[in-house]
Amino acid sequence: MTRTLAALPGAARRLCLSRRNGEICTREDGHRGLHHRTGGRLLWSDLQADPPECAGAGAPAEPAPELPDGFPAGRALCSVCWAFVDVVNGALTPHDSWRGDDSRAEADRRREWFNTFGW
């Protein structure tokens, strides 16, 4: 499993996106010091960070409805991390928590899916 980093739309900086208790670090990728959520109310070290694996693995799931182009290709939406995840025998497969789209095209397809089918 790989850890994907996201970029804000239109922004040149990439974000760290370490998580703790489901909250995502909002500092720049490669920052020094503690991770924190915007506003600095929640601070954590790498040792305190959530593991990259999502707790939603193994949850019962059905493939999500598809867009006309086939997206999300038989995957289900994880209700824990909001990733589109493969389904095997009616359950979500093990996966890393969603940490952003791999490409602008993937982000556009996700946006279209959510605009079409909702949350």
Order of alpha helices (4+ residues) and beta strands (2+ residues): beta-beta-beta-beta-beta-beta-beta-beta-alpha
